[in-house]
Each structure stands twice: as C-alpha cells, then as structure tokens.
Amino acid sequence: MNDKPRILIFTGDGKGKTTAAMGMVLRASSHGMRIKVVQFLKSDKGSGEIAALQNLPGVDFVQRGLGFVPKRRNDPKLGEHRRIAGEGLDLAREAILSDNYDLVVMDEICGAIAAGLLEEADVSELLTRAPAGLSLALTGRHATANLIELADTVTEMHCVKHGLRQGRTAQKGVEF
C-alpha cells in the first residue's frame, strides 16, 4: 500500500470537514513537512484558519473561491466561479506533480464538483497521477462515489444538531 499516495476524504453534512484537514496541516507542519492548501469555494480572507496557516512553517496557502455559488445553472456569475475553481485545480495539480510537497489539501473540492464548477473526472484523473508517498486530503459535502473509491480513508461528518439551525450566529473561533 505504501507504493500509492495516501488519499483522505472528509465529507458529509456535518461541521468539521475543514477543521479535520487543518488538523492534518498542523500535525504535518510540526513534523517539518511541506504543505500546500488550496481552498475552493470560500472567499473569506478573515477566517481563523487562514490566519493560523500563515504563521505555520512549511505551509503554502491559496484561496480560489468567490463565496456562495449561484444555484441557477444559467446565472451569468457561474462562469467566473468556474474559472476561479479551475485556477485552483491547476494550482493543486502543479503542487501534486511537483514533488515539492508532502501533503496537499484541497479544501471544499467535493463541493466545487457538486456545484458544477469542476469535473469529477478531472479530479479523479489527478488523484491517479499523484506520486507514492504524497498525502492528499479532500474536503466538502457530496463526495462522489468515484472519489470515495479512490480514497483509502473516508470520514463522513453527520450533523446531529447545529447551533446555527437554532438561531445562534456564527462565532469567531468556532465557525470561522
């Protein structure tokens, strides 16, 4: 099994997918590893994970998202979302094939596929080209069956109860 890349997926409707991947980043950084994080969909420059990642040694972080994706497939803004997500996939591909990183995190890539911003086949093909010894973490809702098949570890976060559904506002340090 060590002749393949390590592929982990954090998916589901529950809270904690990005947090789980950031825990891997924290752990890898503490071991002196080289990490690339490409964040899809999200556009909040003030989130806690961005501030933390900027201070961790060995971490290269880029954000390639415009925020909430239009629901209507004919929305004129959808093209820009696709273009930016494509840039993110190009950056992830470059990192994966470069031999410059030990861990590559593609945060919210499953959501970008589900929203129609990226083709699942392109992401799957990239995963099959990843070199042995590289660890990959993919996050986001709606991980496809094919991505799940390619992964060796899949964790599904399931929401049992969430404060936001009960009227709580998003809290710094908890939701962002």
N, C-alpha and C positions, 0 to 999 in steps of 0.2 A: 504493500500500500504506500510505502514511502517514495515510490517512483512516480507519484502523481502529486498535483497540488492539493492542498487542504482547502476545501470549499465548505463554508458555513453559511447558513441562511437563517435570518431572524425575521419571521413573518407573522401574520395574524392581525386581529383587530384590537389587540390589547396594547397597553402602554409598555415601553421598554425596549423596543427594537433597536433604535439608535443608541440608547444607553448601553445595551449589551455590546454593540460593536465598539463603542467608545471605551468600554472596559477592556476590550482586547487591545485597543490602541494604547491605553495606559500601561497595560501589562507588557506589551511589546517594547514600548519606549523604555521602560525600566530595565529591560534586558539589552539595551543598546541597539535595538533593531531599527531598520529603516522602514518608514510607514508613509504610504500615500493614502489620503482620504479624498474621495470625490463625492460631493454631496449633490444629489439630484433633487429637483422639485423645490427645495427650501431656498428662501431668499433673505431670511432674517440675519443680518450681519451682527446683531447684538445678542445672539443666543449664547448660553453658557458654555456649550461645547466648543464653539469657535474660540472664545477667549481662552479656554483651557488648552486647546490644541496648539494655539500659537505660542504657548510657553513650554510645551513638551519638546525635549530634544529628539531629533530624528523624524519629526512629523512634518510632512508637506500636505497642506490642506487647500483644497479649492472648492468653491461652491458654484454649481452650474444649475441654477433653478431660478424661476421667476415667481415662485409662490403658487397660489391656487391655480390649478389648471382649469380652463373653461370646460364646462360639461357638454356644451353643444359641439358636435364634430365639425360644424361649418363656421364656427367662431373664427373671425379673422386673426385673433391673437394666438390661436393654436399653432400657427406656423412658426412664430417666434419661440414658443415653448419647445417645439420640436428641434429647432435649430440649436438652442442652448443645450438641450439634453444631448443632442448629437455631439456637441463640443465636449461635453462631459464624458461621453463614451469614448471619444478619441483620446482624451487625457488618460482615462482608465486603461485603454488598450496600450498606449505608449508606456505607462508605468508597468503593466503586467509583462510586457515583452522586453522591457529594458534591462532586466537583471540588476536594477538599482534599488529594489525594494524587497523586503521580507514579508510585508503584509500590505495588501491593497484592500481598502474598504470602499464599497460602492453603496453609500447610504441612500436609501429610497429608490434604488434602481428597479425594484419589483413594482413599485407604484408608478414609476415612469413608463414601464412596459404596459401595465394595466390601463394607464391613461392614454395609451396610443402614441406616446412620444418617442418610444424606441421599439424596435422589432425584437421580439424574444429570440428569434433565430440568430441575430447578430450577437446578442449577449451570450447565448449558448455556445456559439462558434468560438467566441473569445475565451470562454472558460475551458474549452477543449484544447486550446493552444497554450494555456498557462503552463509554465515550466514546473517540474518537480521541485519541491522544497518551498514554493511560494504558498503563502496562506492568503485566502480571499474571503472576505465577509461581505455578504449582500444583505440588505435590509429592505423592508417595505411590505405593505399589505399585498395580498393576492399573488404570492409567488406561484409561478406556473408549475405544472406537473413535470415538465421537462427540466426546469431548473432544479426542482427538488430531486429528481432522478440523478442529476449530475453531482449534487452535493453529497458529502459524506456525513454532515451533521446539519440537521434542520430543527429549529426550535420554533414552535408556534405560540405566540403570546395570545392569550384569550382574555378578553375583558369580562370580568365578573361584575365589577362595579367601578364607576369612574366619577370623581367629584365634579367634573365639568358637566356631566349629564344631570347633575343635581343642582346646578346653578352656581357652583364655585367658579371664580375667574381663574384664568391661567396664572400660575405663580412662578416668579423668578426662582430658579434653582430646582424647580420641580418639573414644570412643563417646558421651560426654556432656559 
